[in-house]
Amino acid sequence: TCALPILLAAGGDVYWLRGDGRMYVPATATSVPVLRKAVADLGIVAEGITTPPGGEALKLRPVRVALWDDNRSPESGWIRWILERFEFRFERIAPDAVDARLRSRFDVVILPSTNDAGANVAQLRAFIENGGTVIAIGKSSMLGVDLGLPGMDAVGPLPRSEFNIPGSLVQARVDTSHPLAFGLGEDIDLFFDESPAFRVIERSATKPSRVAWFSSPTPLRSGWAWGQSALRGHAAALDVPLGRGRVLMFGPEITFRAQSHGAFKFLFNGIYSPSAAAAAVPR
């Protein structure tokens, strides 16, 4: 992922292999120096092969990324650090910059946890319905409720005497076949800080994909939790279509203080996967 923004900006081809989430980059005068530098500077693993892998894949496209930033959110600052560290190109936008031109400027908008998008719901809905993607993290994932999507918070309404996880690691099961989870294992530890967990409303016209969910009555891995069994069966991550776009809802703090490296793939995959196009890897 570290080299993708540079490769795509330079016109390089990047194929995301279905099944195992590996990426194939044809060797060219442009791609080889970029990959060599990424291996040396960032520690990524790249392996040379003599024959292209063939088969089905997703071909990645350059993506215009916006980070919602009201200059008061530490969470936005941490995500900014992550994007810069992994060499993503992005722009920061303030709430008063969200208008009807949003879709013509960006493909993806990242909403950090605690950011209140309530005043901009109409503009964000138009952005999504016209083909944009919103990545909503932590408490900002409640945007889905404001948009009327079929993912309701199952634990937020519970009194603290019944449920309280104020900052602990919990484990979720992952659908590794979903592009949002490419590169992840079947289970993942996530930082849960009074976070939402989604109950999918049945019989909805909008069909969400459950990307990660709490499969155990005892998901606690480290820290403190009261009433943790209330999480069982509820989703930690949802991919919800809306018009021609998508809302990616992550209840846990997948970017917490830029420390939760195991969950960064959710963010990176969320940036690229909605605009990726099905393609056959050339031989």
Sequence and secondary structure as in RCSB ss.txt:
>XXXX:A:sequence
TCALPILLAAGGDVYWLRGDGRMYVPATATSVPVLRKAVADLGIVAEGITTPPGGEALKLRPVRVALWDDNRSPE
SGWIRWILERFEFRFERIAPDAVDARLRSRFDVVILPSTNDAGANVAQLRAFIENGGTVIAIGKSSMLGVDLGLP
GMDAVGPLPRSEFNIPGSLVQARVDTSHPLAFGLGEDIDLFFDESPAFRVIERSATKPSRVAWFSSPTPLRSGWA
WGQSALRGHAAALDVPLGRGRVLMFGPEITFRAQSHGAFKFLFNGIYSPSAAAAAVPR
>XXXX:A:secstr
 TTHHHHHHTT   EEETTT  EE    TTHHHHHHHHHHHH       SS   SEEEE     EEEE  S  HH
HHHHHHHHHHTT  EEEE GGG STTHHHH SEEEE TT   GGGHHHHHHHHHTT EEEEEGGGGGHHHHTT S
EEESSTTS TTT B SSEEEEEEE TTSGGGTT  SEEEEEESS   EEE SS SS  EEEEE  SS  EEES  
BSGGGGTT EEEEEEEETTEEEEEE S TTGGGT GGGHHHHHHHHHGGG EEEE   
